[in-house]
Amino acid sequence: MTTQNLNLFEHPRFNEIQHYTAIRLGCDVDALKNSGSVILSATPKTYKDFMEATCLEEADVISLNQMDRCSIIRKNQNETEAVKNLLQQLNCSQKITSEDLLKFDNVEIKGYSEPYFYLNPKDFKIFPDSNVIKLSKDNPEHVAMVASLHETVEEKMRWFSEIDHPVVYGYILDRKLVGIASHFLFESPDFKVAAGGVLVNPEYRRRNIGKAVVSAICEWALKRDYIIEWTSWDENLASIALAKSLGFQQFLSEYEFLVS
């Protein structure tokens, strides 16, 4: 496995993104501002829609969050002896990478790595399309159309974009809904983040339908002063290409490792 070479991340609201990331990871924001690595015990999520770290429940798992200059490593509060021995061998004066961890014979990647992207407003490449409409959970026709679209994708994927999300845009073609994009909204006195998701009927992919509906939700969020986040997994090349085509830039890569 090869770590992606991240370009130096730039964003006009970089400090807010750092603060949001620190809250999401359960660390002090100063840990993201220095070079090197920080090891900390995972804590329960502080915002209802954040994902829990697997290492919070599994003592033999660690999480690595790798940025331009630093890395945050999260472990279980009651880590196994194997995890404890591994962490004692790391040189935290340097940024720890996935390659550094995989050099150990008893460490293996768990699942996929997740890149986190953010959209710099000046880099946004709008992609308008007249087939895109705004959807509402209060419109029974829209609810039914989204339900029909969900039937075309795997059940485990449907939560990426649902009719009851705060903002939803759809793509109408051949008199049916063939793609949707929506935002989760994370808001507090310290940050205002819109995290996007998209679904497209497999029969209608490779037609820029996903790009059109994601462009629409990005427009909506930018007009309302949200920081726009995009996450995926490293093997979902189509999702990553879509994000980059609209101007998103990668800020962070998140990995989980099993230590035996």
C-alpha positions, -999 to 999 in steps of 0.1 A, spaced: 0 0 0 13 34 -9 5 67 9 -9 94 -14 15 123 -18 -6 152 -5 0 186 -20 4 214 6 -32 221 17 -44 256 14 -78 270 23 -90 305 34 -107 289 65 -78 265 73 -79 273 110 -116 263 112 -109 231 94 -81 223 119 -104 231 148 -132 209 133 -107 181 127 -94 183 163 -129 180 177 -137 151 154 -105 133 164 -107 142 201 -74 160 203 -60 195 211 -59 217 180 -22 225 187 -15 188 179 -24 196 143 -3 227 141 31 211 148 52 186 128 56 151 142 30 127 156 8 125 187 -5 93 203 -38 96 223 -66 74 236 -98 75 215 -127 92 231 -165 89 224 -177 112 196 -188 146 207 -212 153 178 -241 129 171 -233 124 134 -196 119 137 -183 83 131 -169 65 161 -133 53 158 -131 15 157 -102 16 182 -126 30 208 -142 -5 210 -114 -28 198 -82 -29 219 -61 -44 190 -69 -16 165 -52 18 161 -62 47 139 -38 69 119 -48 103 107 -21 116 84 -19 153 73 7 174 55 31 178 84 17 158 113 -1 125 122 -26 117 150 -26 81 162 -56 70 183 -56 38 204 -79 21 228 -76 33 264 -69 -3 274 -48 -13 244 -33 -47 240 3 -55 249 10 -58 211 -3 -23 205 15 -9 235 48 -24 223 43 -11 188 36 25 199 67 25 221 88 18 191 75 48 171 95 80 168 69 107 174 93 135 166 85 126 130 53 123 111 43 86 112 30 73 79 11 42 69 43 28 54 60 32 88 34 11 105 32 -16 78 69 -23 82 60 -42 114 52 -78 108 23 -78 132 5 -48 116 -20 -50 88 -44 -25 73 -80 -29 84 -106 -21 57 -99 9 35 -82 42 40 -104 73 39 -92 105 23 -108 138 35 -112 166 10 -123 202 14 -134 227 -13 -116 260 -16 -143 284 -29 -118 299 -54 -111 265 -69 -148 255 -73 -155 244 -109 -193 248 -112 -210 222 -134 -246 234 -140 -272 211 -156 -309 219 -163 -319 183 -153 -310 190 -116 -338 199 -92 -340 204 -55 -358 176 -36 -379 178 -5 -389 152 21 -423 170 23 -430 161 -13 -445 126 -15 -434 123 -52 -398 131 -43 -399 106 -14 -411 79 -38 -385 87 -64 -356 85 -39 -370 52 -26 -370 38 -62 -334 51 -68 -323 34 -35 -335 1 -49 -308 3 -76 -279 5 -52 -266 -17 -24 -285 -12 9 -253 -4 28 -247 26 4 -281 42 7 -273 63 38 -248 83 17 -277 103 3 -313 102 16 -344 123 13 -344 134 49 -309 150 48 -309 188 53 -304 195 16 -309 172 -14 -306 177 -51 -317 151 -77 -311 145 -114 -342 137 -136 -337 118 -168 -360 95 -188 -388 108 -164 -372 92 -134 -347 101 -107 -313 87 -116 -290 104 -92 -290 124 -59 -266 143 -38 -271 156 -3 -253 171 27 -249 162 64 -246 195 82 -222 197 112 -227 230 131 -214 244 164 -201 278 176 -167 267 163 -174 253 129 -200 251 101 -193 221 78 -214 205 50 -203 169 43 -216 157 9 -227 123 -4 -239 111 -38 -257 81 -53 -262 74 -90 -282 46 -106 -256 21 -120 -273 22 -154 -267 59 -157 -231 62 -145 -203 78 -165 -226 106 -177 -215 133 -153 -248 129 -134 -230 127 -100 -209 157 -109 -240 177 -117 -258 170 -84 -227 174 -63 -220 207 -80 -256 218 -70 -251 209 -33 -218 227 -33 -234 259 -47 -260 257 -20 -234 253 8 -211 280 -5 -239 305 -6 -246 298 31 -209 300 41 -203 263 49 -170 246 47 -176 218 23 -162 183 31 -159 153 9 -149 118 21 -147 85 4 -124 54 5 -92 50 -13 -105 25 -38 -135 45 -48 -116 62 -77 -147 76 -93 -157 95 -61 -122 109 -57 -120 119 -94 -154 136 -91 -143 156 -60 -111 167 -77 -129 177 -109 -150 202 -89 -119 216 -71 -117 197 -39 -82 192 -24 -72 165 0 -64 175 36 -61 142 55 -59 104 51 -74 82 77 -64 46 82 -71 18 107 -47 -10 115 -50 -43 132 -21 -51 155 -17 -88 163 
